[in-house]
Amino acid sequence: MQTSDRWEGDLGRQIRALRLRQNLDQQQLADRAGIALNAVKNLEGGKGTTLRSLVQTLRALNRIEWLQSLAPSVSISPIQM
């Protein structure tokens, strides 16, 4: 099982790769996402950020499906009731 630091680092590298594929620098991504430049730097560096910054960044990179996979709809089985 991966540590939280490892997950944050992996996610940061993936976000950086997406940003570069879209030919954006960190400031452009921050502007698109409506967040501070330091938030982008922290996120890409695996140093943590707010949930809001993560959501705004993924929206700016057109990766809403990532959010959907993190928070799938929860349903209650009639058997559990």
C-alpha positions in Angstrom: 0.0 0.0 0.0 1.4 3.4 -1.0 1.9 6.2 1.5 0.1 9.5 1.3 3.3 11.2 0.3 3.8 8.7 -2.6 0.2 9.2 -3.8 0.6 13.0 -3.7 3.9 12.8 -5.6 2.4 10.5 -8.3 -0.7 12.8 -8.7 1.6 15.8 -8.9 3.7 14.3 -11.7 0.5 13.3 -13.6 -0.9 16.9 -13.3 2.5 18.3 -14.5 2.5 16.0 -17.5 -1.1 17.0 -18.4 -0.2 20.7 -18.1 2.9 20.2 -20.3 0.9 18.3 -22.9 -1.5 21.2 -23.1 1.5 23.6 -23.6 0.7 25.6 -20.5 3.2 27.0 -18.0 2.4 27.0 -14.3 1.1 30.6 -14.3 -1.2 29.9 -17.2 -2.7 26.9 -15.4 -3.1 28.9 -12.2 -4.9 31.6 -14.1 -7.2 29.1 -15.9 -7.9 27.4 -12.6 -8.4 30.6 -10.6 -5.8 29.6 -8.0 -2.5 30.9 -6.9 0.7 30.0 -8.7 2.1 28.5 -5.4 -0.9 26.2 -5.3 0.0 24.8 -8.7 3.7 24.5 -7.6 2.7 22.7 -4.4 0.3 20.4 -6.2 2.8 19.4 -8.9 5.6 19.0 -6.3 3.5 16.6 -4.3 3.5 19.0 -1.3 -0.2 19.1 -0.8 -2.8 21.7 -1.5 -6.5 22.3 -0.8 -9.2 20.1 -2.2 -10.6 23.2 -3.9 -7.3 23.8 -5.7 -7.2 20.2 -6.8 -10.7 20.4 -8.1 -10.1 23.7 -9.9 -6.9 22.4 -11.5 -8.5 19.2 -12.8 -11.4 21.2 -14.2 -8.9 23.5 -15.9 -7.1 20.5 -17.4 -10.4 18.9 -18.5 -10.0 15.9 -16.2 -13.4 15.9 -14.5 -13.5 12.1 -14.9 -10.7 11.9 -12.3 -12.9 13.6 -9.8 -15.8 11.3 -10.6 -13.6 8.2 -10.0 -12.5 9.6 -6.6 -16.1 10.2 -5.5 -18.4 7.6 -7.2 -22.1 7.7 -6.4 -22.9 5.7 -3.3 -26.1 3.7 -3.3 -27.7 1.7 -0.5 -28.7 -1.8 -1.4 -32.3 -2.6 -0.3 -30.9 -5.6 1.4 -28.8 -3.4 3.7 -31.9 -1.5 4.8 
